[in-house]
Amino acid sequence: MKISTIKELIGAEVLCSEDSLGRHVYSACGCDLMSDVLAYVKDQAVLLTGLVNPQVIRTAIMMDMVCVVFVRSKEPTEEMIALAKESGIVLLKTDKRLYEACGILYSNGLTSNKVKQ
C-alpha cells in the first residue's frame, strides 16, 4: 500500500516528507508504548500512535520505519517534525482514534508482520 493511500483512507494531513508519499509499505502497528515497539515490533513500516514526544521519532528511526501517523489530532512539536524530515520519515496526522485508524488500514490490506517473542 502506498503512503498516499494511507493518507486518503484515514483522512490524514501530511506534516512532513510529502515527497515520500509514493513509497510502498507492507505492514503497520498501533502502539503508544515505545518500549513495546522496541521489544515486540519487527519489520513494521508504519507506526500509528497517540503519543507525542521526540522518543516516537527516535524509535521510528531505530526501527527503520518510514511513516508515523499521529491519531486523535495529536500535534507533534517542531523539533519532532524537523527530526522526522531529516530522517526522511513521513509524518501524518488524523482525527481518527487509534483503534479506528488501525481497523481501516487493516481492512484495506495493510497487515502486521508477526511480532518477535
C-alpha positions as CSV (number, residue, x, y, z in Angstrom):
1,M,0.0,0.0,0.0
2,K,1.3,3.5,-0.8
3,I,1.6,6.0,2.0
4,S,-0.6,8.3,-0.1
5,T,-3.3,5.6,0.1
6,I,-3.0,5.5,3.9
7,K,-3.4,9.3,3.9
8,E,-6.6,9.0,1.9
9,L,-8.1,6.1,3.8
10,I,-7.8,7.7,7.2
11,G,-8.3,11.3,6.1
12,A,-4.8,12.3,7.3
13,E,-2.9,15.6,6.9
14,V,0.8,15.4,5.8
15,L,3.1,17.2,8.3
16,C,6.4,16.5,6.5
17,S,8.2,14.5,3.8
18,E,5.4,14.8,1.4
19,D,7.8,13.8,-1.4
20,S,7.8,10.3,0.0
21,L,4.0,9.6,-0.2
22,G,4.6,7.3,-3.2
23,R,6.6,4.8,-1.1
24,H,5.1,1.4,-0.7
25,V,4.6,-0.1,2.8
26,Y,3.5,-3.6,3.7
27,S,2.9,-3.6,7.4
28,A,1.9,-1.4,10.3
29,C,1.5,-1.3,14.1
30,G,-0.5,0.7,16.5
31,C,1.1,1.4,19.9
32,D,1.6,4.2,22.5
33,L,4.3,2.4,24.4
34,M,7.6,2.9,22.7
35,S,9.2,0.2,24.9
36,D,6.7,-2.3,23.4
37,V,7.6,-1.1,19.9
38,L,11.2,-1.7,20.6
39,A,10.6,-5.1,22.3
40,Y,7.9,-6.7,20.2
41,V,7.6,-5.0,16.8
42,K,9.6,-6.3,13.9
43,D,9.6,-5.1,10.3
44,Q,6.8,-2.7,10.6
45,A,6.9,0.3,8.2
46,V,4.2,2.4,9.7
47,L,3.6,3.4,13.3
48,L,0.3,4.7,14.5
49,T,0.3,6.3,17.9
50,G,-1.3,8.9,20.1
51,L,2.0,9.6,21.9
52,V,3.6,12.9,21.1
53,N,7.2,13.2,22.2
54,P,10.6,13.0,20.4
55,Q,11.0,9.4,21.5
56,V,8.4,8.4,18.9
57,I,10.6,9.7,16.1
58,R,13.7,8.3,17.6
59,T,12.0,4.9,17.9
60,A,10.8,5.0,14.3
61,I,14.4,5.8,13.2
62,M,15.8,2.9,15.2
63,M,13.2,0.5,13.8
64,D,13.6,1.7,10.2
65,M,10.0,2.9,9.9
66,V,9.1,5.2,7.0
67,C,5.9,6.7,8.3
68,V,4.4,7.8,11.7
69,V,0.7,8.5,12.0
70,F,-0.5,10.6,14.9
71,V,-4.1,9.8,15.9
72,R,-6.7,11.8,17.7
73,S,-5.5,15.0,16.0
74,K,-2.3,15.0,18.1
75,E,0.3,17.7,17.1
76,P,4.0,16.8,17.0
77,T,6.4,19.6,18.0
78,E,8.5,21.4,15.5
79,E,11.5,19.5,16.9
80,M,9.8,16.2,16.1
81,I,8.9,17.4,12.6
82,A,12.4,18.5,11.9
83,L,13.9,15.2,13.2
84,A,11.4,13.2,11.0
85,K,12.1,15.4,8.0
86,E,15.9,15.0,8.4
87,S,15.4,11.2,8.6
88,G,13.0,11.0,5.6
89,I,10.1,9.8,7.7
90,V,6.6,10.8,6.6
91,L,4.5,12.3,9.4
92,L,0.7,12.2,9.1
93,K,-2.0,13.4,11.5
94,T,-5.6,12.1,11.6
95,D,-8.6,12.9,13.8
96,K,-9.4,9.2,14.0
97,R,-8.8,7.2,17.1
98,L,-6.0,4.6,17.1
99,Y,-8.5,1.6,17.0
100,E,-10.4,3.1,14.1
101,A,-7.4,4.1,12.1
102,C,-5.8,0.6,12.5
103,G,-9.0,-1.1,11.6
104,I,-9.4,0.9,8.4
105,L,-5.9,0.2,7.3
106,Y,-6.1,-3.5,8.2
107,S,-9.4,-4.0,6.4
108,N,-7.9,-2.4,3.3
109,G,-5.0,-4.8,3.3
110,L,-2.2,-3.3,5.4
111,T,-1.4,-6.0,7.9
112,S,1.2,-6.6,10.6
113,N,4.1,-9.0,10.4
114,K,4.5,-11.4,13.2
115,V,5.9,-9.9,16.4
116,K,9.1,-11.4,17.8
117,Q,8.6,-13.1,21.2
